[in-house]
Amino acid sequence: MPGQDTTQCGHLGGGRVVISLHRASTVTPRNSTDGPFCWQSKGTLRRIAEACDDRTDRAHVLAVYLALSWLASDKQEEVFAETKARIAERAGVSYRKAAGVLSFLERVGVIGVAENFITGSKERGPNTYTLGTPCTGSGTPCPRLGTDAKQATVPRLLEESPEESIELAPAGAAVESGKASTKPGPKPRKPRKRNPLLDALAAIGGADPAQVTGKAWGGIGAALKEISEVCPGVTVEEINRRAGHYRQHMPGAMLTAHALAKHWATCDRPPPSAQATPQPARNYKPFTT
């Protein structure tokens, strides 16, 4: 009987008994003739996956594209007008998230978006969306499913192919067929041209400049720009000198490039308690550019 539990017993050495419980599946395998369905090109899904490599909301992007496919199937058109609110509802995401994802999908090139205005006014109407083909602009013609007429069903021969399986495998990884992926891996990152001033700012807190991340270099570069605006001829020696004064002024604070730039003027001299002899007052002249 479908869904009925069955029990199997077996005997092992030493009098041990193994009991195995099985539940028969009640799910009938799907078929393209079961009823209306929507479809997505695997090439388009791969393009979306690759474009989402640095995004944390890939699930939302795929949900919005699924909603577009669903709506296109309902309307029996690849070009259709729909509100963002309806797309968001169908995708199960917020209106703001749907709007952002639609703009992203347009930039990726998998959909086209045309703005519409209500006749006789400047009020916007529902946008018109076009579900594009991943073969556009590739120089390789897309495979056709028979004639150019609308297809009632998608042949299961196109459901999966060895070529797609190999392409989806990680670079250098083996697949069941024994072939390795021919997809090129990520390009090696070019080494950054060394800047002694940037390296000095990166190292003042004890960091190794070779291990500083790209995002951190942005902050260090901004600190150097601020310092250069008030001290155009700054040198590595001057950076290290003021960094030493910073440690004397604030021994318990973390020394970073941003912190040194913020207290650059204060760190021109050590704190009074650290001065062996009083220093004469300096006459500062404003610099001109």
N, C-alpha and C positions, 0 to 999 in steps of 0.2 A: 504494500500500500504506500503511495507517495507520502513522504513526511513521517513515516512510521520508524521508530527506533528499532534497530536490530542489534543483537548481542552475539559476539563470537567469543568462544573460550578455547584456550589452548593450554597444553601442559608443557612445562619445561623440566629440566633435570632438577632433582632435589625437592620435588613436590610443589614447585611454584606454579601458580596459575595466572595466566595473562588474560584479562578481559578487555575486549575492544568494542566500543560503542560507535555506531555509524548512524547518521541521520540522512536519509535519502533526500536529494534536492527536489524541491517542488517548483523550481523555476524552469520554464520552457525556453530553450535557446531562441533568441530573436531571429526574425527573418525580415527581409526588405519588403515583403508583401504584407506585413502585419498591419500596416496603416500608414498614415502620413508621417513623414520624417523630414528633418532638416539635415544638411550636410556641410562639412567643412573640408577644404582642401588640406591635405597633410603638408603640402609645401607652404601654405599660408600659416599653418600652426607652427611649423619649424621656424619660419621667419619671425613670428611673434616671440617664440621662445628665445631665439638668438637676440632679438632686440631688447628683451627683458633681462638680459644677463646681469645688469647692474641694478635692477629694480627689485624691491621686496614685495611688490603687490602683483606678481605674475598671475595669481589666482583670480584677482579682480579683472585683469586685462583679458584673460581667457573667458571669464564669465560675461563680460560685455560683448566680446566677439560672438560668443554662443548666442546671446540675446539677439544680436543683429541677424545671425543665421536663422534663428527661430522666426523672427519677424518677417524676414525675406521669404521663408517658406509659407508663412501664413498668407502673405500677399501674392505669392507665386511670381515674384519679381526680384531681380538682383538690384534694381534701382527703385527706391521707395522713399517716401517722406514719413517721418515719425518724430515725435517729441522726445526730448532728452529724458523727461520724466517717465515716459512709457518704457524707454530703453533701460533706465535705472531700475524700474520696478521689475522688469523681466529678468534683469541680471542679478537682482537681489543686492544691489549696492546703493549708496547714497547718490543724490542728484549731482553733488559736487564731484564725487569720485567718477561717475559715469562721464561727466563733461570732460574731465581731465584725461580719461582713458580714450575717449573718442578723438581728442586732439592728438594724442600719442599714436593711435592707430593710423590717423591720417598722415602723420609725419613718417611713420614706418612705410607707408605706401600700400597697405592692404585694403584700405577703404578710401573712397572719395567723399568729400563733404561739400555741399553747395548750400549757401544761405538763401533763404526765401523771405520775402516781405509781403505783408498783407496788402492787397491792391488798394491804392488810394491812401495809403498811410505809410509811416516809417516804422511801424511796429513789425517786429520779426515774427515769422511763422515757423512751423516745423522745418528743420533742415532736411534736405534730400541726401540720402546715403547710397553709395554705390559699393557693393562688395566686389573688390577687384580680384584679379588672378595673380598668383605669385610669379607667373612667367612674364609679366609685362616688363618690357625693357631688358630682358635677359638675352635676347638674340636667339633663343631656342623656342620653337613653336610648342604650344601646350598640347598635350595629348587630348584628343576628343573622345567623348563617349558616344560612338556611333555618329549620327548626323548632327547638324547644328540645332535640331529641334530640342525642346525640353525633354529631359529624360525622366521617365516615371520611376525608375529604380536605378541604383548604382551597382554595376556588376561587382561581385565579391572578389573577382580577380584583381581588382585595383585596391582591395582592402590593405594588403601588405605585399611588399616585394623585397627580395634579398638586397636590392640596391639601396632601398630606404633603410633597411636594418643596418647595413654597413655604414651608411652615412651618419646614422644617429649614434654609432658607437664612439667612445672617447678616442682621441687621437692616440695611436699606438696600441690600442687594446685589441685583443683577439675576439672574434665572434665565432658562433657555432660552425660556420662554414670554414673556419681556419684562416680567413682573410683578415688583414688589419685594415683599420680605417684609412681612407685616402684623404680625409678632410684635414686641411692644414691646421696646426695648432696655433695658439696665440703668438703673435710676433714678439720677439724678445725686446724688452724695454731698453732703449738707448741710454747709456750712462749720462748723467747730468754733468755739464761742463762746470768744473769746480770754480767757486768764487770764494776767495780767502775771507772776505768780510762776512759772507753768509755762513761759512763754515765756523768762523770764530763765534758768531752769535749762537749757532746751533750747539757748540761745545761748551759754552759758559756754564751750563747746568750739569755738565758731566755726560752729555749724550754723545754717541758716536755719529758724526755726520753721515757716515755711509749707511746708517740704519734709520735715518729720519724719513718719514713717509711723505708722499707728495702733498697731502693736506697740511702737514706741519710746515713744509717749506713755504707755503703760502703765507702763513702767519709770520714766519721769520723774515720773509721778504718785505712784508708790510712794516715790521719793526725797523728794518734797515732803512726803509724809505723815510720814516718819521725821523730817525736819527740823522740821516743825511740832509734833511731840510734845515736843521739847526746847526749841523756840524758837517759842512760839505766835504771837508778834507779828512774825515774820520779814517783811522787806520786800525789794523788788528791790535796793535799795541794799546791804542786808546780804548778800544772795546774791553780788552782784558784789564786795563787799569781801573776803569769805572766798574767793571764787574767785581773786582776786589773790594772797592769801596762799598758796593751794594751789599756784599756779605757782612761788612762791618756795620753798616747802618741797620740792616734787617737780618740778623744771624739766623732767625728761625723761619724766614720766608723762603719759598722756592724761587730760585733764580731762573728766569726764562728770558727769551729775547723780548717778549712783550713787556715783562716787568722792568727790564733794564731801560727800554725805550720810554716807559711811563715815568721813571725816576731818573732819567738821563741827567737832568740839570742838578738834581740833588747829589748824584754820585760823582760830580766833578771833584769833590773833596771828600775825604774821610770824615766821620763824625768827630766832633771836638775832642772827645775822650781818647780817640786813637791818634791824634796829632802830637808828635813829639815836641814841635815848636810851633808857635803861632805863625800862620802864613799871612803875608801882606794882602791887603784887599786888592782885587783885580778890577781894572777898568775895562768893562766889556763894551765893545762897539758893535752896533747892529750891522750885520753883513748885508750886502746888496747883491742882487743877481743881475 
